[in-house]
Amino acid sequence: MVKKKMIFSDYQPIVWERLLRAKSNKRIGSAYLFTGPRGCGKEWGAIEFSKLLNCESHDDPPCNNCPACVKYGSLQHPNFKLVVPLPGSDKSTQSSDPLDTLKKEDFEYLSDAILKKGMDPFYKIQVPSARRITINSIRDLRRTIYLKSHSKGRKTVLIFEAHLLSEGMGESANALLKILEEPPQDTTLILVTDKKSALLPTVISRCQPINFPALSLEKTRLILEKYDIDNVMATQAAIVAGGDIHLAKDITDHPTGDILTEAEKLAKLMIRVNEKGWREFINTNAMLAARKPKEFKFNIYLIQLWFSHAYQVRLGESLSLLMPETIASLEKFNHTYPKADLSEINTVLEETAESLVRNLYTPLTLTNLLITVQELLKNKIPTKII
């Protein structure tokens, strides 16, 4: 949990200035799309914007002291509504509240997670087995969003992981589109995602885009130190994470000291055609996907990180903060595979990390990953096992 207060404008000043101008010029949009790389503070920005629109101070909003701002400390303001991915349920009906269909443990987790999110802007709400923004959540939103608010300020609806509106048949995205086409008065919807391309073009076109840049190494380090992580560890994690505060936090929580060595080990298991090594890779990660999905994703992110560094070395970018032996290993890889399509490899890894959402058979997904990477290393068009 974060130990020291953080101010959003210190970390995303350009974004914050734009949001302040919208408020001061009284040009608040009915819908926004907050996009940017993973772990750059988009969810935090959405919460702070919502707070800004409801702060009762006229001097320097958000003041963080008025009754409205205090309620945002636990995300309990009546003008604030949060929509997140939820597990599907056989009990759902068109008129049911999506929270009523949750299992007791999922409801308790969500309630606790929202409180934690209010206190820690980088806390990630991840309800177990949640795969999409459910149609029931959007139906409930349509039932309530047009009702008149009894509170001052502006109603705001934040949709985290908004790209998951498009999962399945995309019925949730189409249902939301009807709201975006006829937005209620004094209401702002904020869709938050790092996968803009997964959204329907019609949804994107009805939202004002707010693009977040990746956090700098220095800002990432400063944030980690707010969590009482010592300077040396915070610096190392910031270097490895490349502006992704979630990955940086995972790195500091990880029991392995040298994270780049682990990343290289995983990458080499994929690169080398070795039956024993591939079997180990598939079995280990399939088990993690089933029992510890967060660790499964972390492994995939580590592999992405290694290939990303290889791409930077290929471009001649300075990686002086990495150990010489790591740079030598990356140079050797580029010499061995000079035509490797590293961009497409990253895309395939991203799809693998998201395979849990689509309930795909993980061993087959991992087998396809290994075969696909082999072909992309030779810059060939990949084929997949069906």
Residue pairs with C-beta under 8 A, 6 or more apart in sequence:
1 116
1 119
1 120
1 123
1 227
2 119
2 120
2 121
2 122
2 226
2 227
3 226
3 227
3 228
4 226
4 228
5 226
6 121
6 223
6 226
8 16
8 41
8 44
8 45
8 48
8 121
9 16
9 17
10 219
11 41
11 215
11 219
11 222
11 223
12 40
12 41
12 45
12 212
12 213
14 213
15 45
15 210
15 211
15 212
16 45
16 48
18 210
19 45
19 48
19 49
19 52
19 210
20 52
21 27
22 28
22 29
23 52
23 53
23 61
28 53
28 154
28 188
29 188
29 207
29 208
30 180
30 183
30 187
30 188
30 189
31 180
31 183
31 188
31 189
31 190
31 191
31 206
31 207
31 208
32 49
32 188
32 189
32 190
32 191
32 207
32 208
32 209
32 210
33 162
33 190
33 191
33 193
33 196
33 199
33 204
33 207
33 208
33 209
33 210
34 42
34 45
34 46
34 190
34 191
34 192
34 193
34 210
34 212
35 42
35 193
35 194
35 196
35 209
35 210
35 211
35 212
36 42
36 194
36 211
36 212
36 213
36 214
37 194
37 212
37 213
37 214
37 243
37 244
38 194
38 244
38 246
38 247
39 122
39 215
39 241
39 243
39 244
39 245
39 246
39 247
39 248
40 194
40 212
40 213
40 214
40 215
40 243
40 244
40 245
41 121
41 122
41 212
41 215
41 245
42 192
42 193
42 194
42 212
43 117
43 121
43 158
43 160
43 192
44 121
44 122
45 210
45 212
46 158
46 160
46 190
46 192
47 72
47 75
47 117
47 118
47 121
47 158
48 62
49 156
49 190
50 72
50 77
50 79
50 80
50 156
50 158
50 188
50 190
51 62
51 68
51 69
51 72
51 77
52 61
52 62
53 79
53 153
53 154
53 156
53 188
54 68
54 72
54 77
54 79
54 80
54 151
54 152
54 153
54 154
54 156
55 61
55 62
55 63
55 66
55 68
55 69
55 153
56 63
56 66
56 67
56 68
56 69
56 152
56 153
57 63
57 65
57 66
57 69
62 69
62 72
63 69
64 70
68 77
68 152
68 153
71 77
71 78
71 80
72 80
72 118
73 118
73 119
74 114
74 115
74 118
74 119
75 82
75 114
75 115
75 117
75 118
76 118
77 151
78 149
78 150
78 151
79 149
79 151
79 153
79 154
79 155
79 156
80 156
80 158
81 141
81 144
81 145
81 155
81 156
81 157
81 158
82 114
82 157
82 158
82 160
83 133
83 137
83 138
83 141
83 157
83 158
83 159
83 160
84 110
84 125
84 127
84 130
84 133
84 159
84 160
84 161
85 127
85 130
85 131
85 132
85 133
85 134
85 160
85 161
85 164
86 98
86 102
86 106
86 110
86 127
86 130
86 132
86 133
86 134
86 137
87 102
87 103
87 106
87 127
87 128
87 129
87 130
87 131
88 131
88 132
88 134
89 101
89 102
89 136
91 100
91 101
92 98
92 101
92 134
92 136
93 136
94 136
94 139
96 136
97 140
98 134
98 136
98 137
98 140
99 107
99 110
101 136
102 110
102 127
105 128
106 127
106 128
106 129
109 127
109 128
110 125
110 127
113 123
113 125
113 126
113 127
114 125
116 123
117 123
117 125
122 223
122 245
122 246
122 249
124 246
125 160
126 294
131 164
131 167
131 356
131 357
131 358
131 359
132 164
132 165
132 167
132 168
132 172
132 357
133 159
133 161
133 162
133 164
133 165
133 167
133 172
134 172
135 171
135 172
135 175
137 172
138 165
138 172
138 175
138 176
138 179
139 175
141 157
141 176
141 179
142 175
142 178
142 179
145 155
145 157
145 179
145 184
145 187
146 184
149 155
149 186
154 186
154 187
154 188
155 184
155 186
155 187
155 188
156 187
156 188
156 189
156 190
157 187
157 188
157 189
157 190
158 190
158 192
159 165
159 176
159 189
159 190
159 191
159 192
160 192
161 192
161 193
162 191
162 192
162 193
162 199
163 193
163 194
163 195
163 196
163 198
163 199
164 172
164 357
165 172
165 173
165 176
165 191
165 199
165 200
165 203
166 172
166 173
166 198
166 199
166 200
167 357
167 358
170 200
173 199
173 200
173 203
174 200
176 203
177 200
177 202
177 203
177 206
179 189
180 189
180 203
180 206
180 207
181 206
183 189
189 207
191 199
191 203
191 207
193 199
196 204
214 242
214 243
214 244
215 223
215 243
215 244
215 245
216 243
217 238
217 239
217 243
218 238
220 234
220 237
220 238
220 241
220 243
220 245
220 248
221 231
221 234
221 235
221 237
221 238
223 245
223 248
224 233
224 234
224 237
224 238
224 245
224 248
224 249
224 252
225 231
225 234
227 249
227 252
229 237
229 252
233 252
234 252
236 251
236 259
237 248
237 249
237 251
237 252
237 259
238 248
239 321
239 322
240 247
240 248
240 251
240 259
240 260
240 305
241 247
241 248
241 251
242 305
242 308
244 301
247 298
247 301
247 305
250 294
250 298
250 301
251 259
254 298
256 262
259 302
260 305
260 306
260 309
260 322
260 323
260 326
262 302
263 302
263 303
263 305
263 306
264 306
264 326
264 329
266 281
266 299
266 302
266 303
266 306
267 303
267 306
267 307
269 277
269 278
269 280
269 281
270 281
270 303
270 369
270 370
270 373
271 333
271 337
271 373
271 377
273 374
278 370
281 366
281 370
282 363
282 366
282 367
282 370
283 363
285 296
285 299
285 362
285 366
286 362
286 363
286 366
288 295
288 296
288 299
289 296
289 355
289 356
289 362
290 362
293 356
296 353
296 356
297 353
297 356
300 349
300 352
300 353
301 353
303 349
304 346
304 349
304 350
304 353
306 330
307 342
307 345
307 346
307 349
308 342
308 346
309 319
309 322
309 326
309 330
310 330
310 333
310 334
310 340
310 342
311 342
311 343
312 319
313 319
313 327
313 330
313 331
313 334
314 334
314 342
319 327
319 330
334 340
337 377
337 378
339 378
339 379
340 376
340 377
340 378
340 379
341 376
341 379
344 376
345 373
345 376
345 377
348 369
348 372
348 373
348 376
348 382
349 369
352 365
352 366
352 369
355 362
355 365
356 362
364 385
367 385
368 384
368 385
371 382
371 383
371 384
371 385
372 382
372 384
375 381
375 382
375 383
376 382
